[in-house]
Amino acid sequence: VVWARPTGASVQAAPLVMGNRLLVASYDNFLYAYDPGGGEMLWRQMMAGRLTFEPLALNPGTVAVAAFDSDEITVVQVA
């Protein structure tokens, strides 16, 4: 194990590597960004609901996030 970090709830989707960030969608309604090398949390963003799906890369610095129990989709700039 190189590193491990807790999120506020279970992680039910595969993480997404985007540039120098590891994006993790958590069931606690947050999208987390970590440094993939050392595991430092770079930021977290609250979403509209519980995240059970992998973020979808739209371009090199933007992802779309859909929450399981919400009727909206959110586009997040990650770079």
Sequence and secondary structure as in RCSB ss.txt:
>XXXX:A:sequence
VVWARPTGASVQAAPLVMGNRLLVASYDNFLYAYDPGGGEMLWRQMMAGRLTFEPLALNPGTVAVAAFDSDEITV
VQVA
>XXXX:A:secstr
       SS   S  EEETTEEEEE TTSEEEEE TTT  EEEEEE SS   S  EEEETTEEEEE TT S EEE
EE  
